[in-house]
Amino acid sequence: MVGKIERVPLREVWKHEAYDFTKWLGDNIDILSDAIGINLDNTEIEAAAGSFNVDIVAKDDFGNYVVIENQLEKSNHDHLGKLITYLTMWDAKTAIWIVEEPRAEHIKAVNLLNGLPDTSFYMLKIEAFRIGNSEPAPLLTEIVGPSEAVQNVGTKIKEYSKREKIYLEFWTQLFERLKSKTQLFSSMTPNKKSWVTTGAGISGINYGFALTKDGVKVAIVIKNSDKDFNKRVFKDLEKNRDEITQEFGENLSWELKPESKKSAINRTYEIGEYLDDPDRWIEVQDILIEGMVKMEQAFKPWIARIRI
C-alpha cells in the first residue's frame, strides 16, 4: 500500500513562531545545516542585538557568527530589515531568512545582497508534510543562496579545504595517541569534520569529540530517530548524575532536548585559538584524551545497565 503525501499548515505544527518554531529549530539545527551545507553549532535563541533580539545566533566551523530570522508567513520588508540589522550588530558573516512564502521582490533583494563582500545571504522556504497518520515532517528548501557569479567562491573553497586538512591531521594525530589510553576510537577513520563520534555499545549512544575556534569538547551524544528513546536514555543516565559527576571529577553540562533527535552530556574546555597553531596540538589533545578517559570511566557502567 502506498501512502498519500499531505501538506500540513505550519500553524498546526508550530502554533507560535517564537515559542514553538524557533525553539524547535534551535534544538534541530542539524536540519538547517543539511539544507544549506554549512555545519552550525553553539546556537543561542532570542540573542540580544542592541535593543532587539535575533531569533537564533549560531556559529559555523570557522567560528563566525550566523544570524537566523524566522517568519511563518509571507516574507516582508520588516523581517528583511531586521535580518540586515542583526547581521551588522553581530558582525556576522552569514544571514539566513526562513519564510513560509517568499515574495519575488524579496528573492531579488536577497540575490542583490549576496553581492556584498565577505557576506552570505540565504532564503529558505519552510513546509510541513505527512503521509497518512504519520507525524508532520519539516522540509527546508533553499530558495536563494550565495552565487558563484557574485562571490569569490574559489577563496571560500580554499578556506574550507585548508580547514578540512587541519581537521584530518588533528584527528589522525589524536587517534594515534589515544590508542595507549582507550580503545574507543581504535577502529575509527579520521575525517575532515570538526567533530567525531564512536559507538558506546548501544545503538544511538556515542562518545564524541568536537572542536571549535577557541575550545574543545568531550561528550556523550544520544542521537536516535526515536525521540522517546533519546529522552528515556538521557533520563536513565541522569538518575545517576551525582555518581557520574563524582567519577568524572568535574561538572558536566546535561542538555536534554525532548523534541530533538539529539541530546548530549558534555564538558567544554575554553582554551583559546589553537587550530592554526600545530605547536599547541599536543597540549589540546592531552586535554581531550584525559577528558575522554574520564568520560568512559564515568559513563560505561551506567550505559551497560540501559535496557533498550
N, C-alpha and C positions, 0 to 999 in steps of 0.2 A: 504494500500500500504506500502511496506517495502523498505526503502532506502538502498543504497549500500554504504558501508564504503570505502572511497578512501584515500590512503596515500598522503600527501601533502609534496612536497620538503621543507625542512626547510628554504631555502633561499627565498622561495616565501612568507613565513610568517614573517621572520626576515631577512631583506636584509643584515644587518651589525651586526656582533656578539656583539661588544661593545655597539654601539649606540642603537641598537634595542632589541636584545635578553637580554642582561644584564640589561638594563633599565626595560624591561618588567618583568623579574624575580624579580628584586628588588621591583617592585610595586605589585607583586603577590607572595610574599614569602610564603604565606599560602599554595600554591600548592606544593611547595617543602617540607614544614613542614608535610603535609599529606603523602607525598611519603615515608618519612623516619621515621615518627612517633616522631619527635622532634619539639617542638614549637620554631620557630625562630622569632626574632624581632630586632628592632633597626638596620636595615640594612643601610649600607653605601656602595655606589658604587664607584669603582675605588679608593679604600682607599690606602694610601701610605704604602709601606713595604720597608723601606730603600730607595733605588733608583728605586724600582719597584712599580707597582700598582696592587693590587689584585682586581679581578673583583668585588667581593662582600664580605664584612665582616658583620656578624650578631652576635647576642648573643642568647644563649639558656636560659632555665628557671633558670639555676644556675648562670647566669651572665658570663659564659665562652664564649670566642670568638670562632666563627666558620668561617673558610675561605672557599670560594666557587670559583672554577675556571671553566669557561665555554669554550666549544670547539665545534663549529658547524661543525665538520669534524671527521675523524678518530682520535682516541687517538694517541698521540705521546710522545716521551721522553721529549721534551721541556716543554710541559704543566705539565707533571708529576713532573719534576724538579722544576718548578715554584710553584706547589702546596706545595711541601715539604718546599721550601724556605719560602713561605708565612706563613705556619704553625709555623715555627720557629720564624720568625720575629714578629708575633703577639702573640706568646706564646699561641696559640690556642689549644683546646682540640679535635676539630673535623675538618676534612678536607673533602670537598665534590667536586667531579670532575664530571661535566656533559658533556657528549660527544654524538655526533651523532652515532658513530660506535666504540664500544670498541674493541680493539685488544686483542687477547687471552693472549699475553705476559704481557699486562698491567693489565688485570684482575688478573693474577697470582701475579704481583708485588703489587697490592693494597691488595690482600689477605695476602701477606707477611708482608706488613706494619702494618696490623691490629694486628700483634704480638707485636708491641711496647707497653710498659706500658702506661696506662692513656691516650691513643690516639685512636680515632676512625676515620677510613677512609671509605668513601662511593664513589662508582662509579655508576652513573645513566645514562641511555640511554634516550635521548630526541627524541620524534617523534611528528608528527602532522597529524591529520586526519580530514576529513569532511564527512558529509552524504548529498548527493545531492548538493544543493546550499548553504548549511549552512556555517557559518564562520569556519575557521580551529580551531580545538580544540587540545591543547597540551596533551601529555601523557608522564609522567616521570616514568620510571621503574627502580627499584633498581637492579643493576647487582651484586654488591658486597657491603657488609656491615660488621660491627663488628660481629665476630663469637664467640659463647659460647666456642668454642674449644681453642680460643687464648686470650680471655679476661675474666677478673673476673666479669662476668655478675651479680653474686649474690650481689657484693658490689654496683654495679650501681643500681640494683633493690631496695636495701635497701635505697640508697640515694634518689631515686625518691619517694619511699614510705614515707620517712620522710618528704620530701618537700611537697608532696601531703597532708599529715596530717597537716602540718603547714598552707597551704592554706585553708583547710577546717575549721580549728579552727579560723583563722583570719577572714574569711568571715562570719562565724557563729556569732562571736562577733560583727563584724561591722554591719551586718544586724539588729541585735537586737537593737543596739544603734541608728541606722538610723530611727527607727520607730517613734521616737518623733520629728524628723525633716522633714522627707519626706516619702511619701508612695510609692515612685518609686520602691523600691526593696522589698516591703512588701510581695509579693507573690513569691519571688524567693527562690529557694532551694540552699543553699551554695554548691559550687562544689570544686573540687580538682585541679583547674587550676589557673594560675596566672592572669587571667582576668575574669570579669563577665560583662554581659550586660543585659539590660532590655528595653522593648519597650517604645518608646516615643509617641505612639498614632497613628503612621503611619507605616505600614509595610516597613521594610528596614531602619528605622531610630531608633537608640538606644542610650540610655545613658550607659556609661560604666566606670568601674574602671580597672586599671591594676597595677600590682606590678612588680617591677624589683629588682635586687640585692641591689641597693642603691637609689631607688627613687620610687615614686608613680605617678599615672596619673588619671585625670578625663577627660572624653571625650564624644563628640557626634560622634557616628560611623554611617556612611552611607554605608550600605552594602546590595546590591541587585544584583540579577543575570543580571539585565538590566543596563549596563554601562551608557546609556543615562539618565536613571532615577537618578543614582548617581550624575552625572555631573550637571543635572538640579537642583536637591535639594541643592547641595553644592552652586551653583551659586545664587539660591534664598536666601539662608541664608547669603551668602557673601555680597549681596546688602545692608544688614543691619549691616554690620560689625562694624561700628562706634557705633551704638546704643547698639549692643550686648556687645562690649568691655567695654563701659561705664557702663552698668548694671552689668557686671561680676566684673569689678573693677581691672582687670589685663589683660595684653596682652595674647592672645591665639595663638597657632600655627595652621594655616589653611593649611591642607595637601590634596590638590586635586590631585587625581591620575586618570586621564581620562581613561587610558587603564586598570584600575584595577576594581575589583568588590567591592573595599572598599576605601573610603576616610574618613578623620577624622578631627575633630576640637578638640584640646586638650590643657590641661595645665599640664605640668610636674613639679613635685617638687623634687629636688635633696636633699635628707635628710641623706645620708649615710646608711650603712648597718643596718638592723633592723629586718629582718625576723626571725633570730635565737635568738632574744632578746625580749621575750614577755613583758618585763618591758617597752619597748618603744611603744608597740602596741597602747595604748590609745592615746599617742601623735600623732602617724602616722594616726590613724583613725580620730582624730579631724581634721586633715588637709583634709582628704578625704571627711568627712561629710560637712565641710564648703565649700569645692570646689564643691561638687555635688549640694548642696542647691543653690549656686550662679549659677551653670550651668543651673539648671532647671529654675530659675527665669529669666535668661538672654535669654534662647532659647525657652521656652514654648510658648510665644505669637507668635513668628515668625514661629515655626513649625506648629502651629494651622492654619496659613494662607496658608500653602502649599497645592496646588491642584494637585492630582495625576491623 
